[in-house]
C-alpha cells in the first residue's frame, strides 16, 4: 500500500547489487525493512562483513529514512560515511560493505481494468510464476484469505488498488480470496497481508501464507500448503498462519484398482528388504504416501520417519543446512540412526549437484548408518546421469529397488472413492453428495496434478457447494456440455472405452499386444486410443538393479 498522489501511486524501492546479482526490493509504507546478513533480515546480503541486522529503511509515503543499526564505519551514502539515521533521496547510492543500493521513488501508472482472476486463471499464473521464480532463485508467496461473510469483495478491491502491478489477486470461493506475491520473502509478505487487512477494515479475517520453494515446489503443493496455513490461522486465531511442516501420516491404502494393488504388493515386498528404495512417478502421484507406507510395513516402523525436501535446497547454503558441511550430518539423521527409522529424500532429482556430492560422500563413508533410505523422483535419473546432471554412482546407491507409482489417470477406479474420502475431510457431513455430472467429470478429467490436485479440487468444491451437492461446475476440467443428448452419449461412450482400456491394460500387466487382442482391436488402434485418452504405461515395477 502506497500513498496516492493526484490519481497516481507513490512507490519507493531500492535496487540492490551484490557480487554478480541484482534485485529490487519494494519499501512498504510505515514498515521498517532491515538489511543484514542474518536470516531474519528483510534484505539479505550474504557477507560476513555485514552484521545480522546492519541497517534499516523506513518509507513514510513522502521520504525514506536510513537507520544505522551496526555502526562500524561500513555504510556510505554517495561516498560519505554515515553513522546515524539520515534521510536518503531518490538516486542516492548507498554502500553497505560489498553491496550497493540505489534508492528510487516513482509514481506507478494508474491501473486500467485490473480484476480478480478466476481460480483456474489464478492457478495458471501460479504455475508460470513458480517456473520463473525457480530460474531466478527468488521466493514466491501464496496467500489464502477467509474474510468475514460479505467482506470478501472489499478485501479483493483494496488489494487490486494497492498491490504492485506484478501481484495477482484471485477468487477462490465465496469470501475467500487468494493472492500471489512474486519475489516476496515471508517477512515482507506478512507485513503486506497485515496492512491489507488493516486497510480493508475486515475484522475476524484469517490468512494463511505459504512460500515457494520452502513450503512447496509446485502449484498444487503450494496451494495445499497455503490452505493448511489458513486452517492453522482459523484454528489458532492467528491473523496470519503458516503451514505445519510434517511428514505424511501413516494410513492403510484404499485399493480400488489393479494398478494400486500391484504397487502395494511391491511396497510390501520392498519393506521386507533392507535396501534403498527409489519411488518413481509423476509429481503429486502419491510417492510420499507410499514412502510412509513402506516405512510403516518395515522393521523400522517404530522409529522416526524424517523427510527432506530436495526441491527446496536451491543453493549451497540450503544444502549445508540439510546435509551438513564436510564434518556435518543430514538433518535429523542422528535421531534416525539412534532409533532405527527411515529417511525420505523427496524429489531427489531436484537436488543440486553439490548436494549430490555431499550425499554420495556420506553414503560411501557409511555415515548415514543402518537406516531405511527412501528416495522419490518424477525425473528420469538415468537420462540426467547421461548428461552429467545426476551422479551415476549416487543413482546406483539409491535405486537398488525401484518401484513405479502410476498416475491417477491410470487408476481411474480410485478417483471417485478418493474424492469421497477427501470431501469427508473438509466438511462435518461425512455423506457428501456428488452429482452424476460431477462423477462423470472427475472420471473424464486427466488430473495432470494427480492425487494432490484431486484433493485440492475437492476442498474447493466443498466450499463452493456450501453444504449442498457437489456439481460438475464446482470441479476443474473445462465446461460440461449440457446440450444435446448426442454429446452426452459421446462422453459416456468415451468414458466406458477409456475405463475398459485401463482395466484390460492392468489385467495384462500393461502388455499392449495382449491387451489389444483381449479388446479385439489392433495394437496400432490401441496405441492411438491410449494417446487419445492420455494413457501411458506406469514406470517399471519393483526390481533389483
Secondary structure, DSSP 4 states (H G I P E B T S, - for coil): ---EETTEEEEEEEEEEETTEEEEEEEPBT-EEEEESSTT-SEE---TTS-TT-EEEEE-SS-EEEEESS-SS-EEETTEE--S-EEE-TT-EEEETTEEEEEEEEEEPPP-S--PBPHHHHHHHHHHHHHHHHHHT--EEEEEEEPPTT-HHHHHHHHHHHS-TT-EEEEEETTEEEEEEET--HHHHHHHHHHHHHHHT-TT-EEEEEEETTT-SSHHHHHHHHHHHHHHHHHHT-SEEE----PPPP------SHHHHHHHHHHHHHHTS-S-EEEE-STTSSHHHHHHHHHHTSTTTTS-EEEEEGGG--SHHHHHHHH-STT---TTHHHHHHHT-EEEEETGGGS-HHHHHHHHHHHHHT-S-S-EEEEEESS-HHHHHHTTSS-HHHHHHH-SEEEE---GGGGTHHHHHHHHHHHHHTSS-SS--B-HHHHHHHHHS--TTHHHHHHHHHHHHHHHHTTS-B-GGGSSSS----S-HHHHHHHHHHHHHHHHHHHHHHHTTT-HHHHHHHHTS-HHHHHHHHHHTT--PPPP-S-B-
